[in-house]
Amino acid sequence: MFTAFLIKYAEIGIKGKNRYLFEDALIHQIKFALKKCEGSFLIHKSQGRIYVEARGEFDYDETVEHLRKVFGISGICPVVYAEDEGFEKLCDRVVRYVAEVYPDRNKTFKVHARRARKDYPKESMEINAGVGEAVLKAYPEMSVDVHQPEILLNIEIREKIYLYSETIPGPGGMPVGTGGKAMLLLSGGIDSPVAGYMIAKRGVKIDAVYFHAPPYTSDRAKQKVVDLARVVSGYAGPVWLHVINFTDIQLYIYDKCPHEELTVIMRRYMMRIAEHIAKETGCLGLITGESIGQVASQTMHSLIATNEVCELPVYRPLIGFDKMEIVEVSQKIGAFETSILPFEDCCTIFVAKHPVTKPNVNVIRRHERNLEEKIEELVKTALETKELIIVE
């Protein structure tokens, strides 16, 4: 019965004179999200509202599922149109709507009319009273509750008359692309896909870099990361995934540096390489899934040592989260089952038995001098041989 959706947004509404830019970005993202849905759609805005109208047959559940992944949408309201043929016809349409949508009508309700078109002959309060009376007459088992109704019948009098009673929650946030672009260090774990999701929710376009270490990490580990990038892309749009062969760099660090500092030094070179790609591709920062104290490389001292090699800002949206909070988001976005697959990434393969938890930056720098003979050449080779995978 539903042929259209009213799209609600939250933060966009307070953007003042720039609001139209965010509305246009949201419409663009909705169009992109619905490209793969069955059917065709007209997406347009009118008087501070965005509407998605189906042109012919469409898959309702599939359409809702895609809309629920568009950042910027706070609510999705399935609507029906009421013909503007007089108030009695409107009352009849609302009565039919209740019958169609609510087989069990032993519920409380409230009518909430909004008259944006001021030439309509009745005011909002008159519409509320008149429609409410018609519903009670048709369904005496129903009752009015103006404070906490089980059914809220919304009527919007605009260039068309829209009727809806359900608001399906959207993801919120800001439309992707309105906040610039950043580079996500994506591993096969739980944390980094969640970090990418959370930054994308703030309107940031996501690119990603993955450090692969064959033969110590398998092609299945690489495919796992591609699959996680695909989860993120469901919300953030296409992800350009840069795959770096990191094996020779890791082995060289392993051979030349103290093993307790292996993770920190390795991480510093990951950040250097990620930043190089980020600058080449117009990214405005790096994103990691680090949380203070979760592992040895994520203590305050270790994060200082990592940050020291970066010129771009490093965004860590999970910095104050505990593991269970991160897992909850991972499950919500559909990444968790992939993240826990038993294919290890390069960080876990080369982890030291007793990693340093309070690295001294000066000491780390001194030990990195052991790498001077070959490290620049190895980094250059890694960058020249990187693989680009566009994930949708």
Secondary structure, 3 states (H helix, E strand, C coil): CCCEEEEECCHHHHCHHHHHHHHHHHHHHHHHHCCCCCCEEEEEEECCEEEEEEECCCCHHHHHHHHCCCCCCCEEEEEEEECCCCHHHHHHHHHHHHHHHCCCCCCEEEEEEEECCCCCCCCHHHHHHHHHHHHHHHCCCCEECCCCCCEEEEEEECCCEEEECCCEECCCCECCCCCCEEEEECCCCCHHHHHHHHHHCECCEEEEEEEECCCCCCHHHHHHHHHHHHHHHHHHCCEEEEEEECHHHHHHHHHHCCHHHHHHHHHHHHHHHHHHHHHHCCCCCEECCCCCCCCHHHCHHHHHHHHCCCCCCEECCCCCCCHHHHHHHHHHHCCHHHHCCCCCCHHHHCCCCCCCCCCCHHHHHHHHHHHCCCHHHHHHHHHHCCEEEEEC
